[in-house]
């Protein structure tokens, strides 16, 4: 007869043997404890989670490096935060790798600004155009 069934028949769930029976596996005529297997799975899951978070952090740092450089340079040039957002929208609209490209020359800024301004609503265009003129005057003099 199966030793596990015999042990279950002799005890009730209220007795301490029940805890022991719930924590073992019966396989190929031998009793095996469940806890080493569960501990191994827990360690494996924690390892996978740590590696995933580390990789996600590395990717985020690589993506944010050009943007952080842009923010530092724009802040040093006294460009307001709202104007930085405008430059970022222009760079994303024209699929530029970084908004720093817009700060290289006034011709580059004007070209991408005109392309962006032609794609937005008319009521937003005048305000954005004034802001871009102020940015150009502030950066390039």
N, C-alpha and C positions, 0 to 999 in steps of 0.2 A: 504494500500500500504506500501511497505517496506520503513522505514524512511531513510535508507541509500541511496536507489535509488532516493528518493525525494530530498535529500540533494545534490546528484551528479547532478541531473537534474537542480538544481537552481544555481549551481556554475560552473565555468570553471576551468581548471587546473592552470590558472594564478592567481586565487584568493586565499586568505589565508585559506579558508575553506578546500581546497584540501589537505593541509598538515595534518589537523585534521582527515580527512576521511581516509587517508592512514595509520594513526597510531591507528586505532580502529578495533575491530572485532565485527561483528554482529552475535550473537549466542543465540538461544532460546528467541528471542524477546528483548534481552538486548544488549547494547553496552559495549564492554570491551576494555580497552587500551592494546596495544601490548607491551609497554615498560616494565612493571613489569615482564612479562614472558621472554622477551629477556634478561633483567638484571639477572633474576634467572638462565637462561641457561649460561650466561657469567660467573657468579660467580661459577657455578658448573664446567664448563670447566677449569677455572683457578685453582680451588681446585684439580681437577683430575690431571692437569699438574704438580702442585707443589708436590703432593704425588708421582707421577711417577718419577720426577726428584730426589726427596729425596731417594726413593728406589733404583734408579739407582746409585746414589752416594754411598749409603751404600754397595751395592754389589761390586762396583768398589774398595772401600776401603778394603773390606774383601779379594778380590782377589789379591790386590797389596801389602798387608802387608808382606807376605813371600818374595816377590821379593824385596821390599824396604829394608828388613832386610839383604838379600843377598848382595845387592849393598853396603850397609853401611859396612858390614864385609869385602867384597872383596876390597873396597876402603881402609879400614884400613890395609889390608894386602898388599897394593900397587899392586894389580892386575889391569892391564891396561883394559880399556873399551872394546877393541877388544877381550881380553881374557875372560872378563866377558860374552860377547856375545857368545863366544865359549862354555863356561860352561853352559850357558842357553840353547844353541842348544842341547848339550849332554843330559841335564836333560829332555828337551821336547822329544827328540828322545826315551829315555828310560822310558818316562811317570813317571818321579820322581815328587813328590809333590812340591819340591823346589830344586834349585841348591845348597843349603847349604849342602845337602846330600853328594855332591862330595867333600866337604871340610872337611869331618869328618875323613877320613883316606886315606893314599896313596893307599891302596888296593882297596877301593871303587872307587877312582878316576881312577885307572888303569883299573879296570873291565869295568866300564861304558865307558871309553875312547876307549877301544878295541872294544867294541860292536858298538860304534858310528863310529870309523874309518873303520870298515869292511863294513859299509853301504854307505860310500861316494866314490866319484870318486878317482881313483889312483893319478891323478895329484894334487888333493887337500889333499890327505892323508899324504904326507911327510911334508908339511908345518904345518898342524894341529897337527901332531905327535910331531914336534919340539916345537910348542907352548905349547902343553900339558906337555912335558918334562920340559919346563921352568917354567910352573905354578906349577908343582909338586915340583920342586927344590926350588921355591920361598916360597911356603906355608909350605912344610914339611921338608925342609932343606936337 
